């Protein structure tokens, strides 16, 4: 690595700095300390990278009890300002989609970050958001594409899960971290499917509300939203791409769920044969955020998994 990037230390040093910064910044969210870490300029640079990679900058602004060097404080303040602006931009874009889809009699469900934004799960400018994901019926995907064309978006590429739309004739600026000049992509999903190691998981039917109307619809409920957060996190775990902010989302939403919603999510009794993929994310969240996940839920689910195994 040092031969390819002569300004960087050898890889073992970079790896150690990444691990140390990740452990420290993650721990600050649940158990904030009173004193700043003793890091050199290189390690503080790594900390900024970790903060962006795991989506923690907006949370750390309000959680840290200590001040780092000026470069760190300026970074956090700038990121928080930019994320507040991006929250505002996202709300305007979602309002536009709601208006246009109502006029075209198209029903959609804004997914993941858009739903969390509507719920106010995080404070203003605390959670990063780069995409606006929407679920549509497969038969209405073409009509949705036409709407996006009218508001200045064109298709970029498609994969099994979605089609990605980007602003037409607008170059994407190269920016570090969150920046208001970086436009949102819009991802149109005809279904919510994740190709996990054991099987292909399709939770589409669990997400649509019981009564659907034209325009933006909410998830069927908190259990449905949690189901999607867990599946998305499980897919990222498989790809070694899990971000800590995803576990923060799970922990915060879990604290809003009552016993009936947990039963809806896990099944009564827990149906580990069809939802085995939930437990790794729930278990990890439970360890990192003690008390967020009801102990009975993870314990019962683990027992059910052993029975299936």
N, C-alpha and C positions, 0 to 999 in steps of 0.2 A: 504493500500500500504506500509506503514512504517513497518508493521509486516512481509511482504514478502521481503522487501528490507530495512533492518534496517539502511543502510548508507544514505538513501534518506530522505528528509523532508516529512511531510505529503502531500498527493496529492494536496490539495488546493494551497500549496506553489509552488509545481512543475507546476501546471496548470497556476498560475499567472506568473511565470517566463517564461514559454513557450509563453504565449500571449504577454508579454512585449518584449521579444527578437524578436518574429516574427514581431510585429508591427514596432519595431525600425529598424531591418535589411531591411525589405521590403521598408520602407520609404526612406532609404538611397539610393536606386536605382534611385528614381525619384527626390528626394530633399535631396541631401547629406548635412549633417551638419558639422560644424567645430570642434565640441567637442565630445569626446568619452563619451558613457554612463557611469554612475557611478554604476558599478556592482561588486558584490563580486565574489570569485572564483567559487562558485556554479553557479551563474548566467552566468558567462563567459563560463562555461561548457555547460550550456543549450544553449547558443548562438552558440557554435560550433555544437551542435546537430541539432539546427534549420537550420543552414547554410547548413548542409548535407541533411537534410530531404527535404528542398525546393530547393536544387540545386543551391545555391546562392554563393558558395565560390569563384568560378572563376570570377564572376561579381564583388563581393565586393573588390577583390584585386585591381581593377582599378577604383573603384568608391569612396571608402572611403577617406575622407580628414583628418581623425584622425588616431592615432595609439592607439591600445589597449595594454594590458599587453603582455609580451613576448610570453606567451603561445598562445595567440590569433594570434599574428603576425606570429609566427612559423607555426601555423596550416594553415593559409591562404596561406603562401608561399609554404608549402609542397603540399597542395591541388592543387594549381595552376600548380606546376611542374608536379604532377601526371596527371592532366587533359590534359596538353600539350602532355605528352607521350601517353595518351589514344587516343587523337585525331589522332596522328600519327599511332597508331596501327589500329584504325578504318579505316583510309584511305587505309592502306595496305590490310586489310581484304576485303574491298569493291573492291579494284583493283583486288584482287585474284578472288572474285566472278564474277566480270565482265569478266575476262579472261576465267574462266572455263565455265561460262554459254554461252559465245560466241562460244566456241569450241563445246558445246553440243547443240547449236541452241535453247537455252531456253531464253525466255524473262522474265525479272523481273523488278520491281520498288522498289528501296531502299526507305523505308518509314521514315517519321518523322525525328528523329535526324540525320539519314544518309543524308536525303535531305537537311536539314538545314546546315549540315557540308559542303556539296557540294556548297551551295549557299553562304557560308561565312557570314551567318547572324550574327554570333557571332565572336568575336576575338578568336585567337588561345588559347585554354585551358580555355575558359570562360564557356562552357556549359557541364554539365556531360552527359555521355552516357554509358549505361550498356549493351544495346542490339543492335543488327543489325537486323532490321525488313525488310523483303522483301515480296512483293506481286508477286505471280505467278498465272498463269492460273491453275484451278483445275486439268486439264488433265496432267499438267507438274509437279505436286507436287512430284510424285514418282521419276521422273528424277532429280529433285532438291535434294531430299533426297540422291540419289546416289552420286551426286556431293559433297555434304557436307561430306559424308562418306569418299570420296577420300582425302579431305583436313583435315581429323582428327576429324570430328564431328559425334556424334551419337544422335538419338532421346532420349529425356528425358521424355516428357509427351505431351499430346495433350488436347486441349479443343475445344469449339465450334469455336473459332476465329483463332487458329493457332496451329502449332506444334513447340515445343521448342527443339532445338538442342544444345548440350553442348560438349566441348572438350572431346574426349575419354581418359580414363585413366589419368585424371588430377584432383586432388583434388582442390576444391575451397578454397583458403586461407581466413581466417577470418580477415578482415581488416575494419577499421573504415573509412568511406568516400570513396573517389575515390583513387584507387591504380592500378598501371600498372600491378601488378601481378595477378589481377583478370581478367580472360579471358572474352571476350564477348560471350554472348549467341547469337544464331541466331534463330529468330522466322520466320517461313515460313507461310504466310497468303494466303489461296486460295481466300479470299475475305476480305473486311473491313466492319465489322458488329458490331453494338453496341446495346445491349439489354437495352434500356432506359425505364423509367416507363410507358410512354404512348404507345410506340410501338417499334418494332424492326427496327432499321435504317440500311440500306445497301447502302453504297455510292461507292461500287466497280467500277461501270461503269463510275463514274465521275473522277476517278483517272488515269486510263490508258490513255496514250497519243493517239492522233488520228493516228499517224504512229508509229508502234511498231517494234523494231528490237531485234535481239538476244543480250543478255548481259544486262547491267544495263540501264534502261530507266528512264528519269525524269518524274515527275508528268506531267499531261496535262498542267499545268501552275500554277501560284501563287494562283489562286482561288481554284484549286483542292487541293493544299497543305494546304491552309487555311481551307478548308472544313474538311480535315482530322484532323488538329490540334484542331478545334472546337469540332468535334465529340469525339475525344479522351478525351479532357478536360471535356466535358459534362458527359461522362461515369465515369470519376474519381470524378466529383462532386457528382454524384449519390452514389458512393461508399465511400464518405468522404475521398478521397485519392488525391485530387487535389494538385499539387505542384506549387509553385509560378513561377518557371522557365517556366511552360507551358504558363502562362499569359504573361511572358516576350517574349516568342516566338511569341505569337499572336500579341503583340504590335509592335514588330520589323517588322514582315512580313506585318502587316497592313500598315505601313508607306511606303512600297514599292509598294502597290497596287494602280492602277489608277481607275477612275470611271468605265471603262468598266469591269475591273476585279471584282469590287464590284457588278456590275449588274449581272455578270456571277455567282457569289457566291450566292447572295440573290434571284436572279430571277428578272425579270422586268415585272410587279411590284413585290416586295418581296412576295414570296410564303410561307407565314407563316404556311400554313397547312402542308407543307412537310418539313419545315426546322425550326420548332418552337424551336428545341434544340440549335440553334445557339445563340439565343438572351441572355440567361443567361451568357454565357462566354463573349460575346461581351460587354454586359452591365457591367460586373465586370471589364473587362479589361479597359473599358472607364473610370470607376471611379478611378482605381488605376493608370492609365497612361493617364492623361488628354491630349486630342489632338491626341492620337494615332488612335482612331477609328473615322471616319467621323461622326459628330453628326447627320447628315441627315440619315445615315444608321441605327443607333440605334433607332432614333425617328420614322422613317417610319416603321421599323420592329415592334416596340412596338405597333403602331397603327394597323398594320395588325394582330398582335396576338390578340388584343382586338376584332377585327372583327370576327376572327375565334372562339374566346371564346364565 
